[in-house]
Amino acid sequence: MKNKWFKIAAGVIAMAATATIQATPITGSISMNGGDTLNTADVTTASQITGWNNVQVQADSGTFASIAQNANVLMSAPWIFNPSTGLANLWSVGGFSFSVTSDVFTTYYLNGIGWLSISGNGTISGNGYDTTPFIWNFSTSNPPTTGTQNFTFSATTATVPDGGATVMLLGAALSVMGLFRKKLIA
């Protein structure tokens, strides 16, 4: 009887030791737009954003679906993108916050209008979810004659590798198959 309980306890301990805690990542995408102020009058020569105006959520999906359309977004400034410095908490809305970890910028002219496009990697955290990698894009152009400069920002869940668990399970399955084969041949 003691041996039976010992085997059961050993099995429970073995299962607990091999169990993995599943992460709860943030999924989906979020988009926003509003006004920005650059450190120069021409986006093709700017190196940082010095201020934000009337930034609001325009579209969201997945985990962000609970955030109301046109919800106000709190933005941090300055954001120095040339050279890339990253920025903790670039924006926050609905209990989520976004941090820039890397960025690459491009400037160009299209039909006589200067454009600034920035993309990169970052993380979003909040509301009890695990910090999750995201890819993002930001674009703005030289202001029209009204003087208002507008931008768009979007972030989408990045693909996260599984850390080798799949290869480990495949190896275990192949080992078991090898043992069964050896037992059948013997």
Secondary structure as a PSIPRED ss2 file (coil, helix, strand):
# PSIPRED VFORMAT (PSIPRED V4.0)

   1 M C   1.000  0.000  0.000
   2 K H   0.000  1.000  0.000
   3 N H   0.000  1.000  0.000
   4 K H   0.000  1.000  0.000
   5 W H   0.000  1.000  0.000
   6 F H   0.000  1.000  0.000
   7 K H   0.000  1.000  0.000
   8 I H   0.000  1.000  0.000
   9 A H   0.000  1.000  0.000
  10 A H   0.000  1.000  0.000
  11 G H   0.000  1.000  0.000
  12 V H   0.000  1.000  0.000
  13 I H   0.000  1.000  0.000
  14 A H   0.000  1.000  0.000
  15 M H   0.000  1.000  0.000
  16 A H   0.000  1.000  0.000
  17 A H   0.000  1.000  0.000
  18 T H   0.000  1.000  0.000
  19 A C   1.000  0.000  0.000
  20 T C   1.000  0.000  0.000
  21 I C   1.000  0.000  0.000
  22 Q C   1.000  0.000  0.000
  23 A C   1.000  0.000  0.000
  24 T C   1.000  0.000  0.000
  25 P C   1.000  0.000  0.000
  26 I C   1.000  0.000  0.000
  27 T C   1.000  0.000  0.000
  28 G C   1.000  0.000  0.000
  29 S E   0.000  0.000  1.000
  30 I E   0.000  0.000  1.000
  31 S E   0.000  0.000  1.000
  32 M E   0.000  0.000  1.000
  33 N E   0.000  0.000  1.000
  34 G E   0.000  0.000  1.000
  35 G E   0.000  0.000  1.000
  36 D E   0.000  0.000  1.000
  37 T E   0.000  0.000  1.000
  38 L E   0.000  0.000  1.000
  39 N C   1.000  0.000  0.000
  40 T C   1.000  0.000  0.000
  41 A C   1.000  0.000  0.000
  42 D C   1.000  0.000  0.000
  43 V H   0.000  1.000  0.000
  44 T H   0.000  1.000  0.000
  45 T H   0.000  1.000  0.000
  46 A C   1.000  0.000  0.000
  47 S C   1.000  0.000  0.000
  48 Q E   0.000  0.000  1.000
  49 I E   0.000  0.000  1.000
  50 T E   0.000  0.000  1.000
  51 G E   0.000  0.000  1.000
  52 W E   0.000  0.000  1.000
  53 N E   0.000  0.000  1.000
  54 N E   0.000  0.000  1.000
  55 V E   0.000  0.000  1.000
  56 Q E   0.000  0.000  1.000
  57 V E   0.000  0.000  1.000
  58 Q E   0.000  0.000  1.000
  59 A E   0.000  0.000  1.000
  60 D E   0.000  0.000  1.000
  61 S C   1.000  0.000  0.000
  62 G H   0.000  1.000  0.000
  63 T H   0.000  1.000  0.000
  64 F H   0.000  1.000  0.000
  65 A H   0.000  1.000  0.000
  66 S H   0.000  1.000  0.000
  67 I C   1.000  0.000  0.000
  68 A C   1.000  0.000  0.000
  69 Q C   1.000  0.000  0.000
  70 N C   1.000  0.000  0.000
  71 A C   1.000  0.000  0.000
  72 N E   0.000  0.000  1.000
  73 V C   1.000  0.000  0.000
  74 L E   0.000  0.000  1.000
  75 M E   0.000  0.000  1.000
  76 S C   1.000  0.000  0.000
  77 A C   1.000  0.000  0.000
  78 P C   1.000  0.000  0.000
  79 W E   0.000  0.000  1.000
  80 I E   0.000  0.000  1.000
  81 F E   0.000  0.000  1.000
  82 N C   1.000  0.000  0.000
  83 P C   1.000  0.000  0.000
  84 S E   0.000  0.000  1.000
  85 T C   1.000  0.000  0.000
  86 G C   1.000  0.000  0.000
  87 L E   0.000  0.000  1.000
  88 A E   0.000  0.000  1.000
  89 N E   0.000  0.000  1.000
  90 L E   0.000  0.000  1.000
  91 W E   0.000  0.000  1.000
  92 S E   0.000  0.000  1.000
  93 V E   0.000  0.000  1.000
  94 G C   1.000  0.000  0.000
  95 G C   1.000  0.000  0.000
  96 F E   0.000  0.000  1.000
  97 S E   0.000  0.000  1.000
  98 F E   0.000  0.000  1.000
  99 S E   0.000  0.000  1.000
 100 V E   0.000  0.000  1.000
 101 T E   0.000  0.000  1.000
 102 S E   0.000  0.000  1.000
 103 D E   0.000  0.000  1.000
 104 V E   0.000  0.000  1.000
 105 F E   0.000  0.000  1.000
 106 T E   0.000  0.000  1.000
 107 T E   0.000  0.000  1.000
 108 Y E   0.000  0.000  1.000
 109 Y E   0.000  0.000  1.000
 110 L E   0.000  0.000  1.000
 111 N C   1.000  0.000  0.000
 112 G C   1.000  0.000  0.000
 113 I E   0.000  0.000  1.000
 114 G E   0.000  0.000  1.000
 115 W E   0.000  0.000  1.000
 116 L E   0.000  0.000  1.000
 117 S E   0.000  0.000  1.000
 118 I E   0.000  0.000  1.000
 119 S E   0.000  0.000  1.000
 120 G E   0.000  0.000  1.000
 121 N E   0.000  0.000  1.000
 122 G E   0.000  0.000  1.000
 123 T E   0.000  0.000  1.000
 124 I E   0.000  0.000  1.000
 125 S E   0.000  0.000  1.000
 126 G E   0.000  0.000  1.000
 127 N C   1.000  0.000  0.000
 128 G C   1.000  0.000  0.000
 129 Y E   0.000  0.000  1.000
 130 D E   0.000  0.000  1.000
 131 T E   0.000  0.000  1.000
 132 T E   0.000  0.000  1.000
 133 P E   0.000  0.000  1.000
 134 F E   0.000  0.000  1.000
 135 I E   0.000  0.000  1.000
 136 W E   0.000  0.000  1.000
 137 N E   0.000  0.000  1.000
 138 F E   0.000  0.000  1.000
 139 S E   0.000  0.000  1.000
 140 T E   0.000  0.000  1.000
 141 S E   0.000  0.000  1.000
 142 N C   1.000  0.000  0.000
 143 P C   1.000  0.000  0.000
 144 P C   1.000  0.000  0.000
 145 T C   1.000  0.000  0.000
 146 T C   1.000  0.000  0.000
 147 G C   1.000  0.000  0.000
 148 T C   1.000  0.000  0.000
 149 Q C   1.000  0.000  0.000
 150 N E   0.000  0.000  1.000
 151 F E   0.000  0.000  1.000
 152 T E   0.000  0.000  1.000
 153 F E   0.000  0.000  1.000
 154 S E   0.000  0.000  1.000
 155 A E   0.000  0.000  1.000
 156 T E   0.000  0.000  1.000
 157 T E   0.000  0.000  1.000
 158 A C   1.000  0.000  0.000
 159 T C   1.000  0.000  0.000
 160 V C   1.000  0.000  0.000
 161 P C   1.000  0.000  0.000
 162 D C   1.000  0.000  0.000
 163 G C   1.000  0.000  0.000
 164 G C   1.000  0.000  0.000
 165 A H   0.000  1.000  0.000
 166 T H   0.000  1.000  0.000
 167 V H   0.000  1.000  0.000
 168 M H   0.000  1.000  0.000
 169 L H   0.000  1.000  0.000
 170 L H   0.000  1.000  0.000
 171 G H   0.000  1.000  0.000
 172 A H   0.000  1.000  0.000
 173 A H   0.000  1.000  0.000
 174 L H   0.000  1.000  0.000
 175 S H   0.000  1.000  0.000
 176 V H   0.000  1.000  0.000
 177 M H   0.000  1.000  0.000
 178 G H   0.000  1.000  0.000
 179 L H   0.000  1.000  0.000
 180 F H   0.000  1.000  0.000
 181 R H   0.000  1.000  0.000
 182 K H   0.000  1.000  0.000
 183 K H   0.000  1.000  0.000
 184 L H   0.000  1.000  0.000
 185 I H   0.000  1.000  0.000
 186 A C   1.000  0.000  0.000
